[in-house]
């Protein structure tokens, strides 16, 4: 049975590992895979009266069909600024402005672009795994220090290390699943 201190260390490690996987999942959502997805614009900021403001706070973004994004600014004066911000962000498509809304047609991905996205997804997955492994290392170091300084028994410390290894393996498997799912989505034409 783990002591309270050991449970605390294992719990903190588990939370940090889950954060790494959640961050990866959020990052992978922003990849443009040939389908219209409003989250593509999560990184776009617009100059709103001198303040850099996320696009989602100055306009509504809808997907009328699978290949089109429609941006309806709250104020008409923002049309040219939004259009400029989209072009400056180099998202891979050209916005067209009809005076009321901005329409972005999402072009299909080329084979080369698909391969680049897969490489990028795998690299992001590896980075998340590195974070998970670093958390494991820190947790084990903390457990060893606790054994020396806080009267944590050797058996409890070993048991906690095994628990940390189990959650590490689970989180790395989750990361592999996320990357494989994104890879499949990218390769789906």
N, CA, C and O atoms as a DFTB+ gen file, in Angstrom:
756 C
 N C O
     1  1       0.853      -1.191       0.000
     2  2       0.000       0.000       0.000
     3  2       0.889       1.241       0.000
     4  3       1.823       1.346       0.796
     5  1       0.592       2.177      -0.898
     6  2       1.397       3.389      -0.994
     7  2       1.070       4.349       0.144
     8  3      -0.077       4.456       0.576
     9  1       2.100       5.046       0.620
    10  2       1.879       6.066       1.647
    11  2       1.264       7.297       0.992
    12  3       1.224       7.398      -0.234
    13  1       0.784       8.232       1.808
    14  2       0.180       9.454       1.276
    15  2       1.172      10.235       0.431
    16  3       0.816      10.754      -0.627
    17  1       2.428      10.324       0.896
    18  2       3.457      11.071       0.158
    19  2       3.736      10.401      -1.189
    20  3       3.873      11.084      -2.204
    21  1       3.819       9.097      -1.202
    22  2       4.065       8.376      -2.456
    23  2       2.887       8.562      -3.417
    24  3       3.079       8.764      -4.616
    25  1       1.668       8.491      -2.877
    26  2       0.472       8.707      -3.711
    27  2       0.483      10.114      -4.309
    28  3       0.110      10.314      -5.465
    29  1       0.915      11.077      -3.506
    30  2       0.968      12.467      -3.960
    31  2       1.963      12.607      -5.128
    32  3       1.656      13.250      -6.132
    33  1       3.129      12.014      -4.992
    34  2       4.155      12.083      -6.043
    35  2       3.651      11.403      -7.322
    36  3       3.799      11.945      -8.417
    37  1       3.059      10.221      -7.176
    38  2       2.529       9.487      -8.333
    39  2       1.394      10.286      -8.982
    40  3       1.313      10.369     -10.207
    41  1       0.523      10.870      -8.162
    42  2      -0.602      11.658      -8.687
    43  2      -0.138      12.876      -9.464
    44  3      -0.689      13.190     -10.519
    45  1       0.879      13.566      -8.947
    46  2       1.425      14.733      -9.652
    47  2       2.029      14.318     -10.994
    48  3       1.831      14.990     -12.006
    49  1       2.764      13.211     -10.993
    50  2       3.370      12.725     -12.235
    51  2       2.288      12.366     -13.249
    52  3       2.405      12.698     -14.428
    53  1       1.237      11.689     -12.790
    54  2       0.136      11.303     -13.680
    55  2      -0.516      12.540     -14.297
    56  3      -0.789      12.566     -15.497
    57  1      -0.762      13.557     -13.482
    58  2      -1.396      14.786     -13.986
    59  2      -0.513      15.466     -15.028
    60  3      -1.015      15.924     -16.054
    61  1       0.787      15.539     -14.782
    62  2       1.703      16.188     -15.741
    63  2       1.774      15.403     -17.045
    64  3       1.833      15.991     -18.125
    65  1       1.769      14.074     -16.946
    66  2       1.807      13.246     -18.159
    67  2       0.532      13.413     -18.973
    68  3       0.575      13.499     -20.200
    69  1      -0.599      13.456     -18.285
    70  2      -1.871      13.659     -18.988
    71  2      -1.916      15.033     -19.645
    72  3      -2.486      15.185     -20.725
    73  1      -1.316      16.036     -19.000
    74  2      -1.242      17.373     -19.592
    75  2      -0.452      17.341     -20.904
    76  3      -0.831      17.993     -21.877
    77  1       0.644      16.580     -20.923
    78  2       1.453      16.470     -22.145
    79  2       0.631      15.853     -23.276
    80  3       0.691      16.319     -24.413
    81  1      -0.132      14.810     -22.967
    82  2      -0.974      14.165     -23.980
    83  2      -2.093      15.105     -24.433
    84  3      -2.418      15.154     -25.619
    85  1      -2.681      15.848     -23.494
    86  2      -3.746      16.801     -23.841
    87  2      -3.201      17.923     -24.724
    88  3      -3.863      18.356     -25.667
    89  1      -1.993      18.390     -24.413
    90  2      -1.368      19.437     -25.226
    91  2      -1.142      18.930     -26.649
    92  3      -1.406      19.641     -27.618
    93  1      -0.651      17.698     -26.766
    94  2      -0.432      17.108     -28.086
    95  2      -1.752      17.011     -28.851
    96  3      -1.816      17.347     -30.034
    97  1      -2.793      16.556     -28.178
    98  2      -4.102      16.416     -28.828
    99  2      -4.586      17.762     -29.358
   100  3      -5.091      17.849     -30.477
   101  1      -4.432      18.806     -28.554
   102  2      -4.836      20.155     -28.969
   103  2      -3.991      20.626     -30.150
   104  3      -4.511      21.223     -31.092
   105  1      -2.691      20.358     -30.096
   106  2      -1.791      20.756     -31.178
   107  2      -2.167      20.048     -32.477
   108  3      -2.187      20.675     -33.536
   109  1      -2.462      18.767     -32.409
   110  2      -2.812      18.007     -33.611
   111  2      -4.132      18.475     -34.225
   112  3      -4.334      18.346     -35.433
   113  1      -5.021      19.012     -33.407
   114  2      -6.300      19.526     -33.927
   115  2      -6.095      20.688     -34.883
   116  3      -6.912      20.918     -35.774
   117  1      -4.991      21.429     -34.698
   118  2      -4.751      22.612     -35.517
   119  2      -4.135      22.299     -36.876
   120  3      -3.906      23.212     -37.669
   121  1      -3.866      21.040     -37.156
   122  2      -3.295      20.668     -38.453
   123  2      -4.395      20.722     -39.504
   124  3      -5.483      20.176     -39.319
   125  1      -4.089      21.391     -40.609
   126  2      -5.054      21.483     -41.691
   127  2      -4.930      20.224     -42.541
   128  3      -3.892      19.985     -43.158
   129  1      -5.987      19.423     -42.569
   130  2      -5.919      18.138     -43.262
   131  2      -6.856      18.058     -44.467
   132  3      -7.318      16.974     -44.823
   133  1      -7.134      19.189     -45.088
   134  2      -7.946      19.174     -46.299
   135  2      -9.431      19.318     -46.057
   136  3     -10.211      19.380     -47.007
   137  1      -9.839      19.374     -44.779
   138  2     -11.250      19.584     -44.452
   139  2     -11.369      20.930     -43.753
   140  3     -10.454      21.356     -43.049
   141  1     -12.486      21.588     -43.948
   142  2     -12.719      22.868     -43.295
   143  2     -12.914      22.642     -41.800
   144  3     -13.769      21.862     -41.383
   145  1     -12.113      23.333     -41.008
   146  2     -12.192      23.203     -39.556
   147  2     -11.900      24.570     -38.942
   148  3     -10.800      25.094     -39.118
   149  1     -12.857      25.157     -38.228
   150  2     -12.649      26.496     -37.669
   151  2     -11.431      26.605     -36.747
   152  3     -10.899      27.701     -36.568
   153  1     -10.987      25.506     -36.166
   154  2      -9.833      25.581     -35.261
   155  2      -8.541      25.931     -36.000
   156  3      -7.532      26.235     -35.364
   157  1      -8.561      25.892     -37.328
   158  2      -7.403      26.312     -38.118
   159  2      -7.031      27.753     -37.767
   160  3      -5.861      28.133     -37.821
   161  1      -8.030      28.541     -37.412
   162  2      -7.805      29.962     -37.138
   163  2      -7.455      30.256     -35.681
   164  3      -7.371      31.424     -35.301
   165  1      -7.249      29.225     -34.853
   166  2      -6.935      29.453     -33.438
   167  2      -5.676      30.273     -33.233
   168  3      -5.552      30.967     -32.224
   169  1      -4.739      30.207     -34.169
   170  2      -3.472      30.926     -34.012
   171  2      -3.487      32.301     -34.676
   172  3      -2.508      33.040     -34.580
   173  1      -4.578      32.653     -35.344
   174  2      -4.650      33.927     -36.064
   175  2      -5.096      35.048     -35.124
   176  3      -6.127      34.955     -34.458
   177  1      -4.289      36.108     -35.091
   178  2      -4.642      37.295     -34.305
   179  2      -4.830      38.477     -35.246
   180  3      -4.137      38.597     -36.256
   181  1      -5.777      39.349     -34.902
   182  2      -6.128      40.496     -35.723
   183  2      -5.877      41.774     -34.922
   184  3      -6.074      41.809     -33.707
   185  1      -5.438      42.819     -35.622
   186  2      -5.264      44.118     -34.968
   187  2      -6.646      44.737     -34.760
   188  3      -7.276      45.201     -35.709
   189  1      -7.106      44.738     -33.514
   190  2      -8.429      45.264     -33.178
   191  2      -8.240      46.526     -32.353
   192  3      -8.035      46.467     -31.140
   193  1      -8.312      47.680     -33.032
   194  2      -8.116      48.980     -32.386
   195  2      -6.808      49.033     -31.597
   196  3      -6.775      49.483     -30.452
   197  1      -5.730      48.564     -32.234
   198  2      -4.410      48.634     -31.632
   199  2      -4.040      47.464     -30.739
   200  3      -2.918      47.409     -30.236
   201  1      -4.956      46.527     -30.530
   202  2      -4.680      45.374     -29.671
   203  2      -4.719      44.104     -30.509
   204  3      -5.634      43.904     -31.308
   205  1      -3.719      43.247     -30.321
   206  2      -3.704      41.972     -31.016
   207  2      -4.743      41.054     -30.362
   208  3      -4.601      40.668     -29.202
   209  1      -5.784      40.714     -31.120
   210  2      -6.924      39.969     -30.588
   211  2      -7.134      38.701     -31.414
   212  3      -7.042      38.752     -32.641
   213  1      -7.416      37.556     -30.766
   214  2      -7.694      36.338     -31.534
   215  2      -8.877      36.536     -32.487
   216  3      -9.869      37.180     -32.147
   217  1      -8.745      35.971     -33.675
   218  2      -9.786      36.097     -34.707
   219  2     -11.147      35.657     -34.184
   220  3     -12.167      36.254     -34.526
   221  1     -11.165      34.615     -33.356
   222  2     -12.432      34.090     -32.855
   223  2     -13.169      35.085     -31.952
   224  3     -14.351      34.898     -31.664
   225  1     -12.475      36.150     -31.502
   226  2     -13.120      37.144     -30.649
   227  2     -13.640      38.349     -31.421
   228  3     -14.297      39.217     -30.846
   229  1     -13.347      38.411     -32.731
   230  2     -13.833      39.535     -33.530
   231  2     -14.744      39.083     -34.675
   232  3     -15.250      39.910     -35.433
   233  1     -14.951      37.763     -34.795
   234  2     -15.779      37.249     -35.892
   235  2     -16.291      35.859     -35.546
   236  3     -15.734      35.153     -34.705
   237  1     -17.384      35.491     -36.234
   238  2     -17.843      34.102     -36.097
   239  2     -17.314      33.322     -37.290
   240  3     -17.237      33.848     -38.400
   241  1     -16.952      32.076     -37.057
   242  2     -16.388      31.231     -38.114
   243  2     -17.286      30.007     -38.246
   244  3     -17.517      29.285     -37.276
   245  1     -17.786      29.786     -39.450
   246  2     -18.662      28.643     -39.693
   247  2     -18.135      27.827     -40.876
   248  3     -17.294      28.291     -41.646
   249  1     -18.645      26.614     -40.999
   250  2     -18.285      25.748     -42.126
   251  2     -19.563      25.353     -42.857
   252  3     -20.203      24.364     -42.499
   253  1     -19.939      26.126     -43.884
   254  2     -21.168      25.801     -44.617
   255  2     -21.085      24.466     -45.363
   256  3     -22.106      23.819     -45.595
   257  1     -19.864      24.055     -45.738
   258  2     -19.680      22.732     -46.332
   259  2     -18.291      22.219     -45.950
   260  3     -17.551      22.909     -45.249
   261  1     -17.938      21.041     -46.396
   262  2     -16.701      20.383     -45.951
   263  2     -15.425      21.076     -46.432
   264  3     -14.347      20.804     -45.903
   265  1     -15.526      21.960     -47.417
   266  2     -14.334      22.577     -47.991
   267  2     -14.302      24.096     -47.844
   268  3     -13.379      24.738     -48.345
   269  1     -15.287      24.682     -47.168
   270  2     -15.377      26.130     -47.089
   271  2     -15.478      26.618     -45.647
   272  3     -16.191      26.040     -44.826
   273  1     -14.753      27.690     -45.359
   274  2     -14.853      28.368     -44.068
   275  2     -15.407      29.759     -44.333
   276  3     -14.950      30.450     -45.243
   277  1     -16.383      30.169     -43.545
   278  2     -17.021      31.467     -43.698
   279  2     -16.754      32.281     -42.440
   280  3     -17.077      31.851     -41.333
   281  1     -16.161      33.463     -42.616
   282  2     -15.830      34.317     -41.480
   283  2     -16.704      35.563     -41.548
   284  3     -16.632      36.340     -42.501
   285  1     -17.527      35.738     -40.525
   286  2     -18.451      36.869     -40.446
   287  2     -17.973      37.785     -39.312
   288  3     -18.212      37.485     -38.142
   289  1     -17.298      38.903     -39.644
   290  2     -16.815      39.793     -38.575
   291  2     -17.977      40.500     -37.884
   292  3     -19.018      40.747     -38.493
   293  1     -17.784      40.823     -36.601
   294  2     -18.825      41.537     -35.864
   295  2     -18.958      42.954     -36.414
   296  3     -20.044      43.534     -36.392
   297  1     -17.837      43.517     -36.915
   298  2     -17.843      44.864     -37.491
   299  2     -17.300      44.798     -38.912
   300  3     -16.273      44.167     -39.161
   301  1     -17.988      45.450     -39.843
   302  2     -17.551      45.414     -41.244
   303  2     -16.165      45.992     -41.439
   304  3     -15.434      45.569     -42.335
   305  1     -15.793      46.962     -40.600
   306  2     -14.482      47.607     -40.741
   307  2     -13.332      46.619     -40.523
   308  3     -12.189      46.905     -40.879
   309  1     -13.631      45.480     -39.949
   310  2     -12.597      44.481     -39.653
   311  2     -12.280      43.574     -40.845
   312  3     -11.300      42.830     -40.801
   313  1     -13.092      43.620     -41.910
   314  2     -12.914      42.708     -43.046
   315  2     -11.488      42.711     -43.591
   316  3     -10.875      41.652     -43.732
   317  1     -10.958      43.891     -43.897
   318  2      -9.616      43.945     -44.503
   319  2      -8.535      43.512     -43.516
   320  3      -7.550      42.890     -43.912
   321  1      -8.710      43.836     -42.233
   322  2      -7.725      43.442     -41.227
   323  2      -7.714      41.926     -41.042
   324  3      -6.652      41.320     -40.897
   325  1      -8.910      41.316     -41.048
   326  2      -9.001      39.860     -40.920
   327  2      -8.364      39.190     -42.137
   328  3      -7.604      38.230     -42.010
   329  1      -8.689      39.713     -43.306
   330  2      -8.132      39.160     -44.541
   331  2      -6.602      39.224     -44.515
   332  3      -5.934      38.252     -44.866
   333  1      -6.053      40.362     -44.103
   334  2      -4.603      40.531     -44.013
   335  2      -4.001      39.559     -42.993
   336  3      -2.946      38.976     -43.245
   337  1      -4.661      39.380     -41.851
   338  2      -4.147      38.483     -40.811
   339  2      -4.104      37.038     -41.310
   340  3      -3.160      36.307     -41.010
   341  1      -5.116      36.625     -42.067
   342  2      -5.149      35.257     -42.606
   343  2      -4.012      35.057     -43.602
   344  3      -3.335      34.030     -43.579
   345  1      -3.805      36.040     -44.476
   346  2      -2.723      35.953     -45.460
   347  2      -1.367      35.939     -44.750
   348  3      -0.493      35.143     -45.094
   349  1      -1.190      36.819     -43.759
   350  2       0.080      36.907     -43.024
   351  2       0.394      35.626     -42.258
   352  3       1.565      35.307     -42.050
   353  1      -0.637      34.884     -41.833
   354  2      -0.426      33.654     -41.078
   355  2      -0.018      32.481     -41.957
   356  3       0.364      31.427     -41.449
   357  1      -0.098      32.656     -43.273
   358  2       0.377      31.636     -44.213
   359  2      -0.249      30.265     -43.925
   360  3       0.458      29.279     -43.720
   361  1      -1.568      30.222     -43.915
   362  2      -2.291      28.986     -43.610
   363  2      -2.490      28.084     -44.829
   364  3      -2.957      26.953     -44.700
   365  1      -2.134      28.588     -46.004
   366  2      -2.217      27.736     -47.185
   367  2      -3.454      27.959     -48.035
   368  3      -3.702      27.201     -48.972
   369  1      -4.234      28.986     -47.726
   370  2      -5.350      29.307     -48.598
   371  2      -5.557      30.812     -48.657
   372  3      -5.145      31.552     -47.763
   373  1      -6.214      31.252     -49.747
   374  2      -6.410      32.677     -49.986
   375  2      -7.843      33.061     -49.656
   376  3      -8.782      32.484     -50.204
   377  1      -8.022      34.035     -48.762
   378  2      -9.378      34.480     -48.429
   379  2      -9.965      35.360     -49.530
   380  3      -9.242      36.127     -50.167
   381  1     -11.275      35.252     -49.753
   382  2     -11.947      36.157     -50.683
   383  2     -13.028      36.911     -49.911
   384  3     -13.804      36.327     -49.154
   385  1     -13.054      38.209     -50.124
   386  2     -13.900      39.115     -49.364
   387  2     -14.978      39.667     -50.291
   388  3     -14.653      40.253     -51.324
   389  1     -16.257      39.494     -49.945
   390  2     -17.330      40.025     -50.785
   391  2     -17.965      41.280     -50.193
   392  3     -19.025      41.712     -50.646
   393  1     -17.329      41.861     -49.192
   394  2     -17.845      43.083     -48.575
   395  2     -18.666      42.815     -47.320
   396  3     -18.924      43.735     -46.544
   397  1     -19.073      41.584     -47.115
   398  2     -19.841      41.239     -45.918
   399  2     -19.210      40.097     -45.138
   400  3     -19.187      40.114     -43.907
   401  1     -18.693      39.096     -45.866
   402  2     -18.061      37.935     -45.229
   403  2     -16.766      37.605     -45.964
   404  3     -16.547      38.026     -47.100
   405  1     -15.928      36.852     -45.292
   406  2     -14.710      36.351     -45.925
   407  2     -14.892      34.850     -46.097
   408  3     -15.247      34.137     -45.159
   409  1     -14.642      34.391     -47.309
   410  2     -14.794      32.975     -47.631
   411  2     -13.406      32.400     -47.915
   412  3     -12.638      32.960     -48.697
   413  1     -13.101      31.284     -47.273
   414  2     -11.833      30.587     -47.506
   415  2     -12.149      29.182     -47.976
   416  3     -12.779      28.403     -47.261
   417  1     -11.704      28.860     -49.189
   418  2     -11.890      27.514     -49.710
   419  2     -10.626      26.720     -49.374
   420  3      -9.516      27.125     -49.720
   421  1     -10.808      25.600     -48.707
   422  2      -9.681      24.780     -48.271
   423  2      -9.280      23.870     -49.425
   424  3     -10.051      23.002     -49.834
   425  1      -8.058      24.069     -49.955
   426  2      -7.631      23.226     -51.076
   427  2      -7.290      21.814     -50.590
   428  3      -6.911      21.622     -49.434
   429  1      -7.429      20.832     -51.480
   430  2      -7.042      19.469     -51.083
   431  2      -5.532      19.408     -50.853
   432  3      -4.775      20.160     -51.465
   433  1      -5.109      18.523     -49.982
   434  2      -3.689      18.395     -49.680
   435  2      -2.966      17.631     -50.783
   436  3      -3.497      16.676     -51.348
   437  1      -1.748      18.069     -51.077
   438  2      -0.917      17.315     -52.011
   439  2      -0.274      16.159     -51.246
   440  3      -0.242      16.156     -50.016
   441  1       0.233      15.190     -51.983
   442  2       0.888      14.040     -51.348
   443  2       2.096      14.504     -50.524
   444  3       2.340      14.001     -49.427
   445  1       2.842      15.464     -51.065
   446  2       4.015      15.976     -50.359
   447  2       3.612      16.663     -49.051
   448  3       4.264      16.483     -48.023
   449  1       2.541      17.443     -49.099
   450  2       2.069      18.144     -47.900
   451  2       1.579      17.134     -46.845
   452  3       1.797      17.325     -45.649
   453  1       0.926      16.074     -47.294
   454  2       0.474      15.025     -46.372
   455  2       1.671      14.401     -45.649
   456  3       1.635      14.200     -44.435
   457  1       2.733      14.096     -46.407
   458  2       3.924      13.500     -45.808
   459  2       4.573      14.466     -44.806
   460  3       5.039      14.047     -43.747
   461  1       4.601      15.758     -45.148
   462  2       5.150      16.764     -44.225
   463  2       4.334      16.826     -42.935
   464  3       4.890      16.918     -41.841
   465  1       3.006      16.776     -43.078
   466  2       2.142      16.818     -41.894
   467  2       2.339      15.585     -41.009
   468  3       2.320      15.681     -39.782
   469  1       2.527      14.434     -41.643
   470  2       2.762      13.213     -40.870
   471  2       4.081      13.316     -40.106
   472  3       4.162      12.934     -38.939
   473  1       5.125      13.840     -40.782
   474  2       6.410      14.032     -40.098
   475  2       6.248      14.980     -38.911
   476  3       6.788      14.749     -37.829
   477  1       5.504      16.032     -39.139
   478  2       5.276      17.023     -38.077
   479  2       4.503      16.392     -36.909
   480  3       4.826      16.633     -35.746
   481  1       3.495      15.594     -37.220
   482  2       2.701      14.933     -36.176
   483  2       3.559      13.951     -35.381
   484  3       3.466      13.884     -34.155
   485  1       4.400      13.186     -36.095
   486  2       5.280      12.233     -35.402
   487  2       6.282      12.967     -34.515
   488  3       6.569      12.527     -33.402
   489  1       6.815      14.086     -35.010
   490  2       7.769      14.867     -34.209
   491  2       7.089      15.424     -32.955
   492  3       7.673      15.425     -31.871
   493  1       5.858      15.893     -33.114
   494  2       5.110      16.401     -31.955
   495  2       4.839      15.271     -30.962
   496  3       4.901      15.474     -29.750
   497  1       4.538      14.081     -31.483
   498  2       4.321      12.916     -30.626
   499  2       5.590      12.543     -29.868
   500  3       5.534      12.232     -28.678
   501  1       6.728      12.572     -30.546
   502  2       8.005      12.267     -29.883
   503  2       8.303      13.291     -28.797
   504  3       8.787      12.948     -27.718
   505  1       8.007      14.560     -29.097
   506  2       8.237      15.611     -28.099
   507  2       7.371      15.368     -26.858
   508  3       7.833      15.541     -25.731
   509  1       6.136      14.972     -27.070
   510  2       5.245      14.674     -25.936
   511  2       5.775      13.480     -25.135
   512  3       5.705      13.472     -23.906
   513  1       6.306      12.471     -25.840
   514  2       6.882      11.314     -25.144
   515  2       8.087      11.725     -24.300
   516  3       8.278      11.218     -23.194
   517  1       8.900      12.646     -24.827
   518  2      10.059      13.143     -24.071
   519  2       9.587      13.814     -22.782
   520  3      10.166      13.612     -21.715
   521  1       8.532      14.611     -22.896
   522  2       7.981      15.268     -21.704
   523  2       7.528      14.217     -20.688
   524  3       7.820      14.335     -19.498
   525  1       6.815      13.190     -21.161
   526  2       6.329      12.123     -20.275
   527  2       7.503      11.418     -19.593
   528  3       7.465      11.157     -18.391
   529  1       8.541      11.115     -20.367
   530  2       9.705      10.431     -19.780
   531  2      10.430      11.323     -18.768
   532  3      10.918      10.841     -17.745
   533  1      10.497      12.619     -19.059
   534  2      11.118      13.553     -18.102
   535  2      10.319      13.609     -16.804
   536  3      10.892      13.677     -15.716
   537  1       8.998      13.581     -16.922
   538  2       8.139      13.580     -15.729
   539  2       8.401      12.300     -14.931
   540  3       8.492      12.336     -13.704
   541  1       8.521      11.166     -15.635
   542  2       8.817       9.901     -14.959
   543  2      10.140       9.995     -14.199
   544  3      10.222       9.622     -13.028
   545  1      11.166      10.492     -14.872
   546  2      12.477      10.629     -14.240
   547  2      12.404      11.512     -12.987
   548  3      12.949      11.163     -11.940
   549  1      11.721      12.663     -13.110
   550  2      11.584      13.576     -11.962
   551  2      10.821      12.920     -10.813
   552  3      11.173      13.090      -9.646
   553  1       9.772      12.168     -11.154
   554  2       8.979      11.504     -10.107
   555  2       9.816      10.450      -9.380
   556  3       9.753      10.337      -8.155
   557  1      10.589       9.690     -10.129
   558  2      11.431       8.660      -9.504
   559  2      12.512       9.313      -8.638
   560  3      12.808       8.827      -7.546
   561  1      13.099      10.409      -9.121
   562  2      14.086      11.142      -8.305
   563  2      13.445      11.635      -7.011
   564  3      14.035      11.527      -5.937
   565  1      12.240      12.173      -7.121
   566  2      11.528      12.671      -5.941
   567  2      11.233      11.526      -4.970
   568  3      11.356      11.696      -3.757
   569  1      10.845      10.363      -5.495
   570  2      10.591       9.200      -4.642
   571  2      11.863       8.759      -3.913
   572  3      11.816       8.421      -2.730
   573  1      12.991       8.764      -4.613
   574  2      14.259       8.361      -3.984
   575  2      14.653       9.337      -2.876
   576  3      15.125       8.929      -1.815
   577  1      14.451      10.640      -3.136
   578  2      14.747      11.648      -2.106
   579  2      13.813      11.465      -0.912
   580  3      14.225      11.588       0.242
   581  1      12.546      11.166      -1.212
   582  2      11.567      10.971      -0.137
   583  2      11.947       9.757       0.699
   584  3      11.754       9.754       1.915
   585  1      12.483       8.730       0.057
   586  2      12.889       7.542       0.807
   587  2      14.018       7.887       1.777
   588  3      14.046       7.403       2.909
   589  1      14.956       8.735       1.319
   590  2      16.084       9.112       2.172
   591  2      15.676      10.076       3.282
   592  3      16.063       9.906       4.438
   593  1      14.890      11.090       2.919
   594  2      14.631      12.216       3.827
   595  2      13.320      12.147       4.600
   596  3      13.192      12.786       5.644
   597  1      12.347      11.388       4.111
   598  2      11.005      11.463       4.705
   599  2      10.530      10.124       5.264
   600  3       9.325       9.914       5.409
   601  1      11.431       9.236       5.572
   602  2      11.080       7.937       6.149
   603  2      10.117       7.132       5.275
   604  3       9.245       6.428       5.785
   605  1      10.281       7.242       3.972
   606  2       9.499       6.431       3.048
   607  2      10.211       5.080       2.954
   608  3      11.412       5.033       2.687
   609  1       9.490       3.996       3.167
   610  2      10.146       2.681       3.158
   611  2      10.618       2.332       1.748
   612  3      10.088       2.839       0.759
   613  1      11.602       1.473       1.673
   614  2      12.154       1.065       0.390
   615  2      11.105       0.328      -0.435
   616  3      11.024       0.516      -1.649
   617  1      10.303      -0.510       0.219
   618  2       9.242      -1.237      -0.483
   619  2       8.214      -0.281      -1.076
   620  3       7.777      -0.446      -2.215
   621  1       7.836       0.721      -0.285
   622  2       6.859       1.708      -0.755
   623  2       7.432       2.484      -1.933
   624  3       6.732       2.753      -2.910
   625  1       8.698       2.837      -1.836
   626  2       9.354       3.583      -2.914
   627  2       9.379       2.739      -4.193
   628  3       9.095       3.258      -5.273
   629  1       9.711       1.462      -4.091
   630  2       9.751       0.572      -5.267
   631  2       8.348       0.397      -5.861
   632  3       8.171       0.406      -7.080
   633  1       7.367       0.239      -4.986
   634  2       5.978       0.087      -5.432
   635  2       5.514       1.348      -6.164
   636  3       4.841       1.264      -7.191
   637  1       5.876       2.512      -5.629
   638  2       5.512       3.781      -6.261
   639  2       6.215       3.930      -7.610
   640  3       5.626       4.428      -8.570
   641  1       7.483       3.494      -7.680
   642  2       8.206       3.542      -8.959
   643  2       7.508       2.678     -10.003
   644  3       7.394       3.073     -11.163
   645  1       7.045       1.508      -9.595
   646  2       6.314       0.635     -10.521
   647  2       5.032       1.306     -11.001
   648  3       4.669       1.209     -12.173
   649  1       4.357       1.984     -10.086
   650  2       3.122       2.701     -10.440
   651  2       3.424       3.822     -11.436
   652  3       2.684       4.015     -12.401
   653  1       4.510       4.558     -11.200
   654  2       4.923       5.627     -12.121
   655  2       5.223       5.031     -13.499
   656  3       4.862       5.614     -14.521
   657  1       5.879       3.876     -13.525
   658  2       6.198       3.230     -14.807
   659  2       4.916       2.817     -15.531
   660  3       4.824       2.951     -16.752
   661  1       3.929       2.316     -14.786
   662  2       2.649       1.919     -15.401
   663  2       1.962       3.118     -16.051
   664  3       1.494       3.030     -17.186
   665  1       1.901       4.244     -15.325
   666  2       1.218       5.414     -15.907
   667  2       2.038       6.000     -17.051
   668  3       1.477       6.575     -17.983
   669  1       3.368       5.858     -16.988
   670  2       4.220       6.301     -18.102
   671  2       3.894       5.488     -19.349
   672  3       3.678       6.049     -20.423
   673  1       3.859       4.159     -19.202
   674  2       3.550       3.284     -20.338
   675  2       2.179       3.596     -20.919
   676  3       2.010       3.627     -22.138
   677  1       1.194       3.828     -20.046
   678  2      -0.165       4.131     -20.500
   679  2      -0.197       5.443     -21.282
   680  3      -0.818       5.521     -22.341
   681  1       0.476       6.477     -20.758
   682  2       0.473       7.774     -21.439
   683  2       1.227       7.732     -22.760
   684  3       0.825       8.391     -23.718
   685  1       2.309       6.971     -22.827
   686  2       3.039       6.839     -24.092
   687  2       2.175       6.095     -25.115
   688  3       2.181       6.430     -26.300
   689  1       1.438       5.094     -24.656
   690  2       0.528       4.375     -25.552
   691  2      -0.570       5.328     -26.056
   692  3      -0.918       5.305     -27.237
   693  1      -1.109       6.162     -25.161
   694  2      -2.130       7.141     -25.552
   695  2      -1.589       8.105     -26.607
   696  3      -2.290       8.455     -27.556
   697  1      -0.341       8.530     -26.435
   698  2       0.287       9.444     -27.399
   699  2       0.432       8.747     -28.752
   700  3       0.159       9.346     -29.792
   701  1       0.861       7.483     -28.741
   702  2       0.980       6.728     -29.991
   703  2      -0.371       6.611     -30.699
   704  3      -0.448       6.711     -31.924
   705  1      -1.431       6.400     -29.923
   706  2      -2.780       6.297     -30.495
   707  2      -3.192       7.633     -31.129
   708  3      -3.756       7.654     -32.223
   709  1      -2.911       8.744     -30.442
   710  2      -3.247      10.070     -30.982
   711  2      -2.532      10.319     -32.310
   712  3      -3.146      10.766     -33.279
   713  1      -1.237      10.028     -32.347
   714  2      -0.450      10.260     -33.555
   715  2      -0.929       9.341     -34.686
   716  3      -1.048       9.784     -35.829
   717  1      -1.202       8.085     -34.383
   718  2      -1.681       7.144     -35.411
   719  2      -3.037       7.589     -35.974
   720  3      -3.277       7.485     -37.177
   721  1      -3.907       8.076     -35.113
   722  2      -5.223       8.549     -35.565
   723  2      -5.075       9.765     -36.470
   724  3      -5.771       9.877     -37.479
   725  1      -4.165      10.683     -36.113
   726  2      -3.942      11.879     -36.929
   727  2      -3.313      11.489     -38.263
   728  3      -3.647      12.059     -39.302
   729  1      -2.396      10.512     -38.234
   730  2      -1.767      10.038     -39.453
   731  2      -2.815       9.444     -40.404
   732  3      -2.792       9.693     -41.609
   733  1      -3.728       8.658     -39.837
   734  2      -4.796       8.064     -40.645
   735  2      -5.684       9.164     -41.236
   736  3      -6.061       9.108     -42.406
   737  1      -6.010      10.162     -40.411
   738  2      -6.846      11.278     -40.884
   739  2      -6.160      12.048     -42.006
   740  3      -6.806      12.445     -42.975
   741  1      -4.853      12.258     -41.875
   742  2      -4.105      12.994     -42.899
   743  2      -4.079      12.214     -44.211
   744  3      -4.219      12.802     -45.283
   745  1      -3.902      10.904     -44.134
   746  2      -3.792      10.086     -45.349
   747  2      -5.131       9.786     -46.003
   748  3      -5.166       9.333     -47.147
   749  1      -6.236      10.029     -45.302
   750  2      -7.563       9.817     -45.882
   751  2      -7.831      10.917     -46.910
   752  3      -7.839      12.104     -46.586
   753  1      -8.047      10.502     -48.131
   754  2      -8.255      11.491     -49.213
   755  2      -9.714      11.843     -49.304
   756  3     -10.103      12.654     -50.144
